[in-house]
Amino acid sequence: MQDNHQLVKVIETCSVSMVRRVAAMLDLDTQSFSNGDVLPRGWHFFMLAGETRKSSLRQDGFPGLGVPIPDLGLPRLLLGGRTVSYQDNIVISSEVERTSFVKNITEKTSSSGPMAIATIQHELRPVSFSAAAIIETQTYILLSGNNAQSKPPLTTSEIRNHKSEIQKQFVPDETILFQYSAL
């Protein structure tokens, strides 16, 4: 079903303090990032965070997808994937407009019961630009509370045996998971 929900627009600063927090999380020299530098690719995630009040959190505690989606009665939420398209750069200290919207919601029935696929699009546009510099599309899978037929998680050896075109191994520890969640 095509979804015609509201656009959410937020303007914020791509602040050097947030960039330095990401650098610290990655164990990089925080002082090597200054106002006027180009934001490294992939570091825009902190500008996608919603400002969801506690009373508006999903039942599972997830702070939302950046935009309101209808309650489909599907309490389990999984990230299905995300794609990022870089059209231009964002400069640290620039004002950035984030436009977020539900691009699509498709409701289905699987062997495990009802489910939905929600596609959320975020566009980051420096206010001095006419077009988006970064477009991120996130796909979420919403499932019913019944997970009795769920597959067991992949084992470490199964993950290692998976081949892809581009590979870089990064094993997060508890500290980095906490820092990423806090950012």
N, C-alpha and C positions, 0 to 999 in steps of 0.2 A: 504494500500500500504506500503510495506517495504521501509524504507527511508535509503539512503546511503550517508547522508551528512557528513560533516567534523567533526572530533574530535576537541574539543577545550581543550588544555592543558594549565594549569596555575600553577605556583609554587608560593606559598606564605607562610608566617609564621603564625602559629596559635598564634597570639600575646597575651601576658598577658593584654595589654591595651584593646583589643577588648573583651576579656573574662570579664574584670572588667566592661566594659560598659554594657554587658549583665547582670552581677550581679547587677549593679546599677539600671537597668531597673526593675529587679525583687525584688528590695529593700533588697538585701543581702549585707553583709559586703564585700566590694570590695577588701580589703587587705587580705582576707582569701584565695585568689587565687594567686598562684605564678608560676614562670617558673618551669617546671618539674612536676607539678600536672597533673592529668588526666583531660581532658576536660569533663565537665558533659555531659551526654547523652542529645541530642536535641539541644545543644548549637552550633553545627557546622554550623547553617544556615548562619552565617555571612561570611563563606568561600564560599558560593554559589552565592554571589552577582556578577553580571556581571559588566563589565567596559564599559557600553554602552554610546557612545557619544550622546549628545542631538540630533544631526542630524540623528542618527540611531534609535531613539526611535520609537516604534510603534505609530500609529496615536492616540491611547488612552493614550499614555504617559507611558505605561508599558516598563520597561527597557530591556525587552527581557527574554528569557528563559535560558540564559547562553550560548546558541548556536544559530546561525542563522537558521531560518526556512523559507521556501519559503512563499512568499506573496500569500495567498490563497483567498484574497479578502473578508476575514471574519474579520471585525473590532472589534467585541466584544470578549473579552477573559475572561474566568472563570476558576478558579482553580477547577478541578474535584476531585483531591485527591492527596495524597502523601503517599508513604510507605518508611520506613527507615529500613535498615538491618544493624545491628552492628556486625561486624566480629571481631573487635579489638578496642583498645583505641587509641585516639590521645592525645599526650602529649603537654601541653601548652609550647610554644616556639619552637616546632618542625617545620621543613619545610614540607609542605604538597603539594602534587601534586593533583590538581583537574582535572579530565578528564570528560568532558561533551559531550554528543552527543544526537542527535535525535534518539531514539530507534525505533519509529514507528509513522507514520501519517496515519490515516484512515479517508477518506472523506465519508460523508453520506448525505442523504437527510432526514430531519425530517418533521413533520407537519408544523413547523415554517420556513422551507426552508433549504438551504444548511448549513452544519456544518462539522467540522472536529474534530477529537480527536488526540491530539499530546502528545506523551509520551517522556519525556526527562529524561535521566539518568545521574546522577552525581556520580562519584566515588572519594572518598577522600582517598589518600594513603600517609602516611608518607614516605618521600623519602628513609628512611632506611628500609622500608618494601618491600616485593615482591608482596603483594596482598593488595587490598583495605581494609581499616579499616571500612569505612562507605559507604554504597551504598544507595543513595536516588533516588527514581523514582517519578517523578511528572507527573501528567496527567492534561492536559489543554483541555478545550472545547472552540473551536472557533466558533462563530456564526455570522450570517449576522446582519446587522444593524437594521433589522426589529424585534422589540421585542413586537409587539402588542399582540401576543398570549402568552406572558410570564405569568407564574403563579405568584400570589402575594407572597411576602416573608412570611415565617412562622411567626406566632405570638409568643410572649414570652411564652404563655401557651402551644402552640404546641411543642416548643423546650423543655420545662421542662418535658413534658409528654413522650418524646422520651427516651427509655431505651437502655442502652448499657452495655456490660460486665464490662468495666472499666469506672468509672466516677470520674471526678474531676472538680468542677465548678470553673471557673475563669472568672470574668467579667472585661474586660479591660475598663479603663476610657480613656478620651481624651489624657491625658498625656502619658500613656503607649503606646497607638496607635501611637502617634507622635514619641516616643523614638524607638519603634520597626521599624517604617518606616525609621527613620534616620540610624539605624544600618544596 
